[in-house]
């Protein structure tokens, strides 16, 4: 090889979103294996529709080359509602056997966007426990929960999750209007009044009923957010909880992005703004 290993590794880093290309590079020459593998396995995207990579494929890799687990820094798990329930369960159970090996994860995403009415409690217990353990990793920094009904935010993001810096919550909404406790937040979950380590919070398309449970809990935990993005369902009353979120981080926010929605001409907010805060407002 005429190029230094550091240069080659840097080149391969641009192919992280192209696993097929990285696989071809890995197979092209034995000397490239150690340079390509960290980029090939840096991000794993599991889809329960059975598309590649399958959990069984990664399990085989880890059994042959256990050190590969230390390359995995980002994990995305997407559920596909078009499949049989038992197949979904089986694939999540397969994923649950992998999660305890991923000890240096920095980012994790759980998305039910293709089956938004399949809640957290419907998932196998083995998967739920393994996923929550990932949130407690010292290496964990970024967490994204998308369309996962009844995700236990209070008990999941408790005092043991000291390293999480960024939380994105997307598409959590009210499904059963007849129930007075269906807030997508575990109202009886364990609670700690220790300040959350969050520095960045993004709430996208979350409805008033979700925020009714989420906002008071988050405000009571006294996070010192530096960045807040807030995009509510248009026409929903979720914006009424925005002052509560802002007041808990009024002395630390430096970036605020709001989507006010079409026709919203007034909003009553009162909080201290730092002189260097960047505010982006969208009247979509």
LUMDRENTI-718875 format. One record per residue (C-alpha): x, y, z; residue in one letter. Coordinates in nm, 3 decimals. Example, Ala and Ser with C-alpha at 12.3 -4.5 7.8 and 13.67 -1.06 7.14 Angstrom:
# LUMDRENTI-718875
@east = 1.230	north = -0.450	up = 0.780	code = a .
@east = 1.367	north = -0.106	up = 0.714	code = s .
END
This chain:
# LUMDRENTI-718875
@east = 0.000	north = 0.000	up = 0.000	code = x .
@east = 0.149	north = 0.333	up = -0.100	code = x .
@east = -0.078	north = 0.545	up = 0.123	code = x .
@east = -0.032	north = 0.558	up = 0.502	code = x .
@east = -0.287	north = 0.361	up = 0.704	code = x .
@east = -0.420	north = 0.682	up = 0.862	code = x .
@east = -0.505	north = 0.826	up = 0.520	code = x .
@east = -0.674	north = 0.506	up = 0.405	code = x .
@east = -0.877	north = 0.490	up = 0.726	code = x .
@east = -0.986	north = 0.849	up = 0.673	code = x .
@east = -1.096	north = 0.768	up = 0.318	code = x .
@east = -1.297	north = 0.468	up = 0.437	code = x .
@east = -1.472	north = 0.688	up = 0.694	code = x .
@east = -1.657	north = 0.860	up = 0.409	code = x .
@east = -1.810	north = 0.524	up = 0.310	code = x .
@east = -1.981	north = 0.452	up = 0.642	code = x .
@east = -2.320	north = 0.508	up = 0.482	code = x .
@east = -2.230	north = 0.263	up = 0.203	code = x .
@east = -2.185	north = -0.077	up = 0.372	code = x .
@east = -2.178	north = -0.262	up = 0.037	code = x .
@east = -1.883	north = -0.052	up = -0.077	code = x .
@east = -1.702	north = -0.109	up = 0.251	code = x .
@east = -1.766	north = -0.481	up = 0.227	code = x .
@east = -1.615	north = -0.483	up = -0.122	code = x .
@east = -1.308	north = -0.299	up = 0.007	code = x .
@east = -1.277	north = -0.543	up = 0.296	code = x .
@east = -1.279	north = -0.839	up = 0.059	code = x .
@east = -1.043	north = -0.682	up = -0.194	code = x .
@east = -0.721	north = -0.724	up = 0.003	code = x .
@east = -0.633	north = -0.892	up = 0.338	code = x .
@east = -0.433	north = -0.589	up = 0.452	code = x .
@east = -0.745	north = -0.373	up = 0.442	code = x .
@east = -0.946	north = -0.579	up = 0.689	code = x .
@east = -0.827	north = -0.398	up = 1.004	code = x .
@east = -0.873	north = -0.060	up = 0.838	code = x .
@east = -1.222	north = -0.124	up = 0.699	code = x .
@east = -1.390	north = -0.315	up = 0.983	code = x .
@east = -1.412	north = -0.019	up = 1.227	code = x .
@east = -1.607	north = 0.177	up = 0.964	code = x .
@east = -1.812	north = -0.116	up = 0.836	code = x .
@east = -1.948	north = -0.190	up = 1.184	code = x .
@east = -1.957	north = 0.163	up = 1.330	code = x .
@east = -2.331	north = 0.191	up = 1.257	code = x .
@east = -2.575	north = -0.102	up = 1.255	code = x .
@east = -2.929	north = -0.062	up = 1.128	code = x .
@east = -3.163	north = -0.350	up = 1.216	code = x .
@east = -3.500	north = -0.371	up = 1.042	code = x .
@east = -3.733	north = -0.641	up = 1.164	code = x .
@east = -3.856	north = -0.696	up = 0.807	code = x .
@east = -3.558	north = -0.930	up = 0.768	code = x .
@east = -3.350	north = -0.706	up = 0.541	code = x .
@east = -2.974	north = -0.713	up = 0.575	code = x .
@east = -2.800	north = -0.705	up = 0.811	code = x .
@east = -2.999	north = -0.961	up = 1.004	code = x .
@east = -2.940	north = -1.007	up = 1.378	code = x .
@east = -2.826	north = -1.363	up = 1.309	code = x .
@east = -2.559	north = -1.232	up = 1.067	code = x .
@east = -2.412	north = -1.000	up = 1.331	code = x .
@east = -2.430	north = -1.274	up = 1.594	code = x .
@east = -2.217	north = -1.493	up = 1.369	code = x .
@east = -1.965	north = -1.214	up = 1.315	code = x .
@east = -1.939	north = -1.150	up = 1.689	code = x .
@east = -1.891	north = -1.520	up = 1.763	code = x .
@east = -1.599	north = -1.539	up = 1.520	code = x .
@east = -1.450	north = -1.194	up = 1.586	code = x .
@east = -1.569	north = -1.073	up = 1.931	code = x .
@east = -1.356	north = -0.758	up = 1.906	code = x .
@east = -1.595	north = -0.633	up = 1.637	code = x .
@east = -1.839	north = -0.533	up = 1.911	code = x .
@east = -1.603	north = -0.250	up = 2.008	code = x .
@east = -1.644	north = -0.094	up = 1.664	code = x .
@east = -2.022	north = -0.057	up = 1.698	code = x .
@east = -2.091	north = 0.299	up = 1.815	code = x .
@east = -2.437	north = 0.359	up = 1.666	code = x .
@east = -2.742	north = 0.129	up = 1.657	code = x .
@east = -3.081	north = 0.181	up = 1.495	code = x .
@east = -3.372	north = -0.059	up = 1.545	code = x .
@east = -3.677	north = -0.019	up = 1.319	code = x .
@east = -3.993	north = -0.225	up = 1.357	code = x .
@east = -4.196	north = -0.308	up = 1.049	code = x .
@east = -4.567	north = -0.346	up = 1.119	code = x .
@east = -4.624	north = -0.538	up = 0.797	code = x .
@east = -4.486	north = -0.860	up = 0.944	code = x .
@east = -4.645	north = -1.128	up = 1.157	code = x .
@east = -4.636	north = -1.045	up = 1.530	code = x .
@east = -4.453	north = -1.366	up = 1.622	code = x .
@east = -4.184	north = -1.296	up = 1.360	code = x .
@east = -4.134	north = -0.949	up = 1.504	code = x .
@east = -4.104	north = -1.094	up = 1.853	code = x .
@east = -3.850	north = -1.352	up = 1.742	code = x .
@east = -3.629	north = -1.093	up = 1.571	code = x .
@east = -3.640	north = -0.863	up = 1.871	code = x .
@east = -3.538	north = -1.154	up = 2.091	code = x .
@east = -3.243	north = -1.213	up = 1.857	code = x .
@east = -3.144	north = -0.847	up = 1.892	code = x .
@east = -3.173	north = -0.873	up = 2.271	code = x .
@east = -2.892	north = -1.132	up = 2.274	code = x .
@east = -2.665	north = -0.890	up = 2.088	code = x .
@east = -2.724	north = -0.576	up = 2.293	code = x .
@east = -2.527	north = -0.685	up = 2.605	code = x .
@east = -2.215	north = -0.717	up = 2.388	code = x .
@east = -2.229	north = -0.356	up = 2.265	code = x .
@east = -2.046	north = -0.189	up = 2.552	code = x .
@east = -1.924	north = 0.123	up = 2.371	code = x .
@east = -2.247	north = 0.237	up = 2.208	code = x .
@east = -2.278	north = 0.614	up = 2.180	code = x .
@east = -2.605	north = 0.643	up = 1.986	code = x .
@east = -2.921	north = 0.435	up = 1.987	code = x .
@east = -3.253	north = 0.474	up = 1.804	code = x .
@east = -3.574	north = 0.276	up = 1.854	code = x .
@east = -3.842	north = 0.347	up = 1.593	code = x .
@east = -4.196	north = 0.216	up = 1.558	code = x .
@east = -4.272	north = 0.459	up = 1.276	code = x .
@east = -4.392	north = 0.175	up = 1.050	code = x .
@east = -4.609	north = 0.025	up = 1.325	code = x .
@east = -4.692	north = 0.319	up = 1.554	code = x .
@east = -4.966	north = 0.138	up = 1.745	code = x .
@east = -4.741	north = -0.142	up = 1.871	code = x .
@east = -4.642	north = -0.019	up = 2.214	code = x .
@east = -4.340	north = -0.072	up = 2.436	code = x .
@east = -4.511	north = -0.338	up = 2.650	code = x .
@east = -4.578	north = -0.554	up = 2.342	code = x .
@east = -4.207	north = -0.610	up = 2.292	code = x .
@east = -4.039	north = -0.915	up = 2.448	code = x .
@east = -3.925	north = -0.861	up = 2.804	code = x .
@east = -3.573	north = -0.972	up = 2.713	code = x .
@east = -3.551	north = -0.695	up = 2.453	code = x .
@east = -3.696	north = -0.428	up = 2.682	code = x .
@east = -3.451	north = -0.509	up = 2.960	code = x .
@east = -3.153	north = -0.521	up = 2.724	code = x .
@east = -3.250	north = -0.191	up = 2.560	code = x .
@east = -3.281	north = -0.013	up = 2.895	code = x .
@east = -2.942	north = -0.146	up = 2.997	code = x .
@east = -2.795	north = 0.017	up = 2.686	code = x .
@east = -2.926	north = 0.352	up = 2.806	code = x .
@east = -2.720	north = 0.309	up = 3.123	code = x .
@east = -2.390	north = 0.258	up = 2.941	code = x .
@east = -2.124	north = 0.511	up = 3.035	code = x .
@east = -2.055	north = 0.562	up = 2.665	code = x .
@east = -2.419	north = 0.644	up = 2.573	code = x .
@east = -2.464	north = 1.000	up = 2.448	code = x .
@east = -2.754	north = 1.024	up = 2.198	code = x .
@east = -3.096	north = 0.858	up = 2.231	code = x .
@east = -3.385	north = 0.874	up = 1.984	code = x .
@east = -3.733	north = 0.731	up = 2.055	code = x .
@east = -3.972	north = 0.748	up = 1.761	code = x .
@east = -4.342	north = 0.649	up = 1.774	code = x .
@east = -4.292	north = 0.408	up = 2.066	code = x .
@east = -4.617	north = 0.418	up = 2.261	code = x .
@east = -4.586	north = 0.406	up = 2.639	code = x .
@east = -4.207	north = 0.421	up = 2.639	code = x .
@east = -4.108	north = 0.446	up = 3.010	code = x .
@east = -3.921	north = 0.776	up = 3.005	code = x .
@east = -3.932	north = 0.827	up = 3.381	code = x .
@east = -3.785	north = 0.492	up = 3.474	code = x .
@east = -3.563	north = 0.465	up = 3.165	code = x .
@east = -3.394	north = 0.804	up = 3.203	code = x .
@east = -3.339	north = 0.782	up = 3.576	code = x .
@east = -3.037	north = 0.861	up = 3.791	code = x .
@east = -2.840	north = 0.572	up = 3.644	code = x .
@east = -2.834	north = 0.732	up = 3.296	code = x .
@east = -2.564	north = 0.984	up = 3.375	code = x .
@east = -2.401	north = 1.009	up = 3.034	code = x .
@east = -2.691	north = 1.081	up = 2.793	code = x .
@east = -2.651	north = 1.427	up = 2.646	code = x .
@east = -2.905	north = 1.433	up = 2.361	code = x .
@east = -3.266	north = 1.309	up = 2.351	code = x .
@east = -3.492	north = 1.313	up = 2.045	code = x .
@east = -3.858	north = 1.221	up = 2.091	code = x .
@east = -4.066	north = 1.192	up = 1.775	code = x .
@east = -4.431	north = 1.127	up = 1.698	code = x .
@east = -4.561	north = 1.032	up = 2.041	code = x .
@east = -4.931	north = 1.092	up = 2.059	code = x .
@east = -5.259	north = 1.012	up = 2.233	code = x .
@east = -5.417	north = 0.691	up = 2.108	code = x .
@east = -5.691	north = 0.594	up = 2.352	code = x .
@east = -5.890	north = 0.905	up = 2.448	code = x .
@east = -6.103	north = 0.703	up = 2.689	code = x .
@east = -5.802	north = 0.640	up = 2.911	code = x .
@east = -5.697	north = 0.912	up = 3.154	code = x .
@east = -5.346	north = 0.779	up = 3.206	code = x .
@east = -5.234	north = 0.706	up = 2.852	code = x .
@east = -4.966	north = 0.976	up = 2.825	code = x .
@east = -4.684	north = 0.773	up = 2.672	code = x .
@east = -4.509	north = 0.838	up = 3.001	code = x .
@east = -4.495	north = 0.586	up = 3.284	code = x .
@east = -4.672	north = 0.783	up = 3.554	code = x .
@east = -4.574	north = 0.537	up = 3.825	code = x .
@east = -4.215	north = 0.492	up = 3.708	code = x .
@east = -3.924	north = 0.546	up = 3.944	code = x .
@east = -3.834	north = 0.913	up = 3.969	code = x .
@east = -3.526	north = 1.098	up = 4.079	code = x .
@east = -3.497	north = 1.470	up = 4.135	code = x .
@east = -3.134	north = 1.466	up = 4.031	code = x .
@east = -3.070	north = 1.692	up = 3.735	code = x .
@east = -3.069	north = 1.509	up = 3.403	code = x .
@east = -2.740	north = 1.539	up = 3.215	code = x .
@east = -2.925	north = 1.634	up = 2.895	code = x .
@east = -2.778	north = 1.920	up = 2.696	code = x .
@east = -2.997	north = 1.884	up = 2.386	code = x .
@east = -3.368	north = 1.803	up = 2.357	code = x .
@east = -3.566	north = 1.766	up = 2.035	code = x .
@east = -3.944	north = 1.716	up = 2.051	code = x .
@east = -4.095	north = 1.652	up = 1.708	code = x .
@east = -4.468	north = 1.603	up = 1.639	code = x .
@east = -4.553	north = 1.525	up = 1.999	code = x .
@east = -4.913	north = 1.597	up = 2.098	code = x .
@east = -5.056	north = 1.781	up = 2.395	code = x .
@east = -5.151	north = 1.462	up = 2.577	code = x .
@east = -4.796	north = 1.333	up = 2.561	code = x .
@east = -4.649	north = 1.665	up = 2.672	code = x .
@east = -4.901	north = 1.678	up = 2.957	code = x .
@east = -4.703	north = 1.398	up = 3.122	code = x .
@east = -4.358	north = 1.458	up = 2.977	code = x .
@east = -4.309	north = 1.833	up = 3.029	code = x .
@east = -4.374	north = 1.848	up = 3.408	code = x .
@east = -4.150	north = 1.549	up = 3.467	code = x .
@east = -3.867	north = 1.693	up = 3.261	code = x .
@east = -3.899	north = 2.038	up = 3.419	code = x .
@east = -3.892	north = 1.885	up = 3.769	code = x .
@east = -3.568	north = 1.702	up = 3.687	code = x .
@east = -3.402	north = 2.041	up = 3.628	code = x .
@east = -3.203	north = 1.974	up = 3.309	code = x .
@east = -2.960	north = 2.242	up = 3.199	code = x .
@east = -3.040	north = 2.231	up = 2.829	code = x .
@east = -2.824	north = 2.421	up = 2.585	code = x .
@east = -3.033	north = 2.334	up = 2.280	code = x .
@east = -3.410	north = 2.288	up = 2.243	code = x .
@east = -3.604	north = 2.205	up = 1.927	code = x .
@east = -3.981	north = 2.205	up = 1.956	code = x .
@east = -4.211	north = 2.098	up = 1.672	code = x .
@east = -4.564	north = 2.020	up = 1.788	code = x .
@east = -4.860	north = 1.887	up = 1.593	code = x .
@east = -5.015	north = 2.186	up = 1.418	code = x .
@east = -5.342	north = 2.289	up = 1.578	code = x .
@east = -5.261	north = 2.093	up = 1.896	code = x .
@east = -5.233	north = 2.257	up = 2.237	code = x .
@east = -4.886	north = 2.125	up = 2.310	code = x .
@east = -4.731	north = 2.470	up = 2.284	code = x .
@east = -4.886	north = 2.558	up = 2.619	code = x .
@east = -4.617	north = 2.341	up = 2.781	code = x .
@east = -4.329	north = 2.521	up = 2.611	code = x .
@east = -4.284	north = 2.786	up = 2.886	code = x .
@east = -4.251	north = 2.505	up = 3.140	code = x .
@east = -3.971	north = 2.344	up = 2.939	code = x .
@east = -3.798	north = 2.675	up = 2.882	code = x .
@east = -3.810	north = 2.794	up = 3.242	code = x .
@east = -3.622	north = 2.487	up = 3.364	code = x .
@east = -3.325	north = 2.576	up = 3.139	code = x .
@east = -3.362	north = 2.952	up = 3.111	code = x .
@east = -3.005	north = 3.021	up = 3.222	code = x .
@east = -2.837	north = 2.762	up = 3.003	code = x .
@east = -3.013	north = 2.769	up = 2.662	code = x .
@east = -2.802	north = 2.898	up = 2.375	code = x .
@east = -3.006	north = 2.759	up = 2.084	code = x .
@east = -3.383	north = 2.748	up = 2.043	code = x .
@east = -3.573	north = 2.627	up = 1.736	code = x .
@east = -3.951	north = 2.651	up = 1.724	code = x .
@east = -4.206	north = 2.549	up = 1.463	code = x .
@east = -4.508	north = 2.759	up = 1.556	code = x .
@east = -4.739	north = 2.614	up = 1.294	code = x .
@east = -4.971	north = 2.779	up = 1.047	code = x .
@east = -5.189	north = 3.052	up = 1.189	code = x .
@east = -5.033	north = 3.074	up = 1.534	code = x .
@east = -5.013	north = 3.447	up = 1.587	code = x .
@east = -4.967	north = 3.464	up = 1.959	code = x .
@east = -4.773	north = 3.280	up = 2.223	code = x .
@east = -4.730	north = 3.389	up = 2.583	code = x .
@east = -4.376	north = 3.309	up = 2.690	code = x .
@east = -4.175	north = 3.461	up = 2.971	code = x .
@east = -3.820	north = 3.352	up = 3.033	code = x .
@east = -3.474	north = 3.499	up = 3.056	code = x .
@east = -3.285	north = 3.493	up = 2.725	code = x .
@east = -2.910	north = 3.495	up = 2.720	code = x .
@east = -2.768	north = 3.753	up = 2.487	code = x .
@east = -2.593	north = 3.492	up = 2.276	code = x .
@east = -2.896	north = 3.266	up = 2.222	code = x .
@east = -2.976	north = 3.172	up = 1.863	code = x .
@east = -3.352	north = 3.157	up = 1.800	code = x .
@east = -3.503	north = 3.006	up = 1.485	code = x .
@east = -3.879	north = 3.041	up = 1.441	code = x .
@east = -4.083	north = 2.879	up = 1.164	code = x .
@east = -4.438	north = 2.983	up = 1.070	code = x .
@east = -4.510	north = 2.684	up = 0.851	code = x .
END
